[in-house]
């Protein structure tokens, strides 16, 4: 494992790099932000952009005490969940977003450059990328705990192909109620961690250290004068970073929530948008917002006319409770608090 550092910024190389990076940013596009309210609490928001509009999506309630395994390989990692969580699944094969009972919030976003290494050569227990985020939500209450546990990672991530034929390649962000944040990326088979409360924005390619360098350049330009406007990941990172810094830290809970929603909506890719030269550019399918203070998890479909949410206090996350599922069905739009709509369901199998 190595820790990422912000590289030295040179104007000429950054400008040249911005052009070079354009070719690397055509993968599926997602965005994530960590917003600080005026009373010192935190809200995390993300968008999920993907090139398969029929990708199956569900919300799940996973209680404490579940017996888990990595779901892949001859020596899968095993654990028992210490914390309950409410998560969003993708294809019912991966946990890609969620919040646990201690307020640890996590998001998996696409990263084309990911390289998790050769599991056979590494020789550690294996975990499917579909279970990667769930492992953190199940086991840790804070970002600090999670980062400490990864000093000597207990597993190797294995990333199979998704049901639509695309590689399951991603990086992961965590945040907690203190505002601490961490970004986890596997590059050239090594885990790179960017850890600190300053890491409040994440998109996709290029790698996070390069995104930071590009963002530093745009901060020199000044977002009130000019910002890059395309839907590429590097441009979205710069705009999201500026918007987050410029947005007031609202004390009013409703305005704070509205600010987080408005910022992530502003990063969304319009439905049906296509680029013949960059066919992997994807429309936004859905957005989530996790309010740590309220312990409330919001979901907004790009095709629904309303937002729905789950109050964590209204679902049973204790030991012995049953896993529960709520399918996101485009034919059955939902609004308001939906905890009563979950149905007891056997947990899905991890992607393999």
C-alpha angles and dihedrals in degrees: 000000000000132000119237121236131193107260122229110276119230117179097220096048092045093053090048091045092053089062093044092049092055091080090052096052099067094095121104111303128230132159134205133188137180111213123197115212126214092259094054099259124123139232123193122202132183141173126217114215118181139160095233110075089186094058107141113242130185139168117231137195111212116186131209118273099041116151106232139182134184091254097221141074134020093287108037120183114254131204144151116237113249094185135044120229147186111223143171116234128205118216084346085274103091140036103227104165139014155113130246132216092268094053098257105151125199141184135184116208130182118267117177094195094061116130115177096185132239108310093202093053094043091051099201126128111282133236128189115240084237089068097039097097093037090058091060094045090048096049113031138057098192141028090242091058092049094048092048091052091054095057084095103017112221094211149032118237116230117199115198126184118282122239091262092056097256120126115257095237120155152137126228135225129198131190134172142195093278092059093251114148140187136185118207120200132168110215124173088351094304129109113240117193126193104194126183143084090262092071097086102138131060133168128154136280135036105054118272097258090054091047089055091052092051091046090053089056093052090049088058090053091049122235093233088065104039140345131182110260110197125106093244115125095247092052093046090050091055094047094045091049091051094045092049093051093045097047117098117247097241119209092195105090094218094051092044091053091045090052093054091047093048093050095051092043089054089060095051123116111233118252112267096014111150137175117204090204094048106034094174094066104116139203122241110262100182146343133217131199122193116199106201096190094051093036087228127143118204128198126194122184116207089229100041119093093220146038124246130192148185124230105213091214089062096059128067110245095162128114114286095024119129125253110250135199137204115190118217100225117182088208092056110049117194135203137185129011109347107178090118090059096065117109128208106257137165110257116259124253117253120254113275 
